[in-house]
Amino acid sequence: MQLFLDLHLTKDGTPGDSSSLISTTAVQKGVLAVPGVGFLPNGGVSSFVRVSFSLATEQDAELAFERLRECVLEARGEA
């Protein structure tokens, strides 16, 4: 299963950069996702990420989403 998620990284509605979030905060929390910029033909900034669950248990997926949520809240200054 794969999902494309818009992380809504900013409070003001600007896109935010999922690449920075994934390569720093998320990796430190043990979460790996593909930043949305990888799916833009001309590059740029994207608040989307792609997550895949091929071998993860339901509990592992739930933990990963909890950790990803923490990353987003930190990026917004809400944590």
N, C-alpha and C positions, 0 to 999 in steps of 0.2 A: 504494500500500500504506500502511496506517496501523496503528500499534501503540499499545496502552495499556500503559504500564509502571509498576509500583510500584517506586519508587527505593529503598525501605528506607533512608531518610535518617538514621535514628538507630540506635544500637547496641542500645538497650533495647526496641525494638519499637514505640515510640510513632510515630504517623504521620509527623511531620515536615512541613515546608511546601515543597512543590515550587514554589509561586508565587514565593517569595523566591529560591530557588535558580535558577530559570529567568530571572527578571528581573535578576539580578545576575551571578553567576558564569558561568552558561551563555552568556549573551549576550556577556560579555567574551571567552569562548573561541570565539565564532563559532557557537554552537549555538542554534537557535530551536525551542521546543516549546510546546505549550499546557498550562499547569498544570491539574491535575485539578479544582481548585476551579471552573473554568468549566463543569463538567459536574454540579455539585451544585446541586439546585434551591434549597436554603436557604443556600448558601455554606458556609463553614467552612474547615477545613484538610484538605488532601489531599496524600499523597505520590506520587500518580499524575501522569503526564504523557502527553500524546498526541503522537506523532511521525508525520509523514507524509513519504513519499518518492514524489513523482510524477515528478520530472525528475532526481533524483540518480542518479549512477552507483553501482555497487557500492563503488568505492573511496571516494567521497564519503560514503556511508552508514557505511562502516566507520570513517572518520575522525571522523564526527559521534558515533558511539557511543563511540569512544575518549575524545573530549573530554567527553562526558556522564559517562562513568565517572570521569574525573578530578574533575569537579564533585561527584559523589556521595562520593567518597573524601575530598575536602576538607571537605564538610559533616559527615562522620562523624569528622573529625579523624584520618584514616588516611593522609593524603598528606603 
